[in-house]
Amino acid sequence: MCVPVVKQNTYQARNIDIIIIIIKGAMRVIVTARQTLTPGYERTLQRLVGILGVISKNPSNPNFDQFIFESISALMRYEMITLNFSFSPR
């Protein structure tokens, strides 16, 4: 009985590693693409926020969470630069 549990944990660990690699790659694309994502940023932002909603129910992987937050912040930062938003300190 111990062997399937070990195999399952190994399988889950590999899946988590693959998912982290994918979201890290997506974050790097967003950071590299910068303002060129402007035409489709809304759809991308909605997808990232949807993923954030799912992981907020059970935040079990801090690395994945970090990459989601960085992706959202990079997308918003570059979109705000494109739209010329400026925030003045009070």
N, C-alpha and C positions, 0 to 999 in steps of 0.2 A: 504493500500500500504506500510505502514511502517513495518509491520510484516515480509513480505518476505525478505526485505532488511536486517533486523536484523538476520533472520535465515541464510541468505546467508553469512553474515559477520561472524557469529558464525561458520558456516560450513567451511569457508575459514580459520578462525583462527585455528580450529582443524586440518585441513590439513597441515597448516604451522607448527604447533607444532609437528605433526607426522613426517613430512619431516626433521625437525631439529633433532628429536630424532634418526632417521635413519642415517643421515650423521654424527651425533655425535658418534653413535655406530660404523660406518665404520671407523671414525678417531681413535677411541680407539682400534679397531682391528689392524689397521696399526701400531699404536704406540706400541702395545703389541707384535705383531708378529715380528717386526723388520726385521732381515735378512731372515727370513723364507719365506718372500714374494718375494724373488729374482727371482724365476723361472717365476712368472707371473706379475712382476712389470710393464712391458711395457704396457700390456693391462689395468691394473688398472690405471696407470698414464694417458693413453690416455682417459679413461672414465672420470677421474677427470678433465682433461684439457678441455674436451668437455663440461662438466657441467659448468666449469668456463667461457667458451666462451658464453654459453647461459645466465648465470647470469650477465655477464659484460654488456649486452645490456640494462638491467634494474636492477641495484643493489638495490633491495628494502628491503632486509632482512640482516642486518649486521651480525647477529649470524650465519646464514647459510654460508655467505661469509667467515667468520672467520674459520669455521670448514673445508671448502673446502681448504683454504690456508694452514691450519695446516696439513691437510691430505697430500697435495702435498709436503709440505716441509719435513714432516716426512718420506714419501716414498723416496724422493730424498736423504735425509740424510743417511738413512740406506742403500740405494743402493750404495751411494758413499763410505761408509765404507766397504761394501762388495767388491767393485772393487778397493779398496785401492787408491782412488784419494786423492791427497794432494795438497793444495794450499799454496804456500809460499808467504808471504807478500813481497811487493816490497819496 
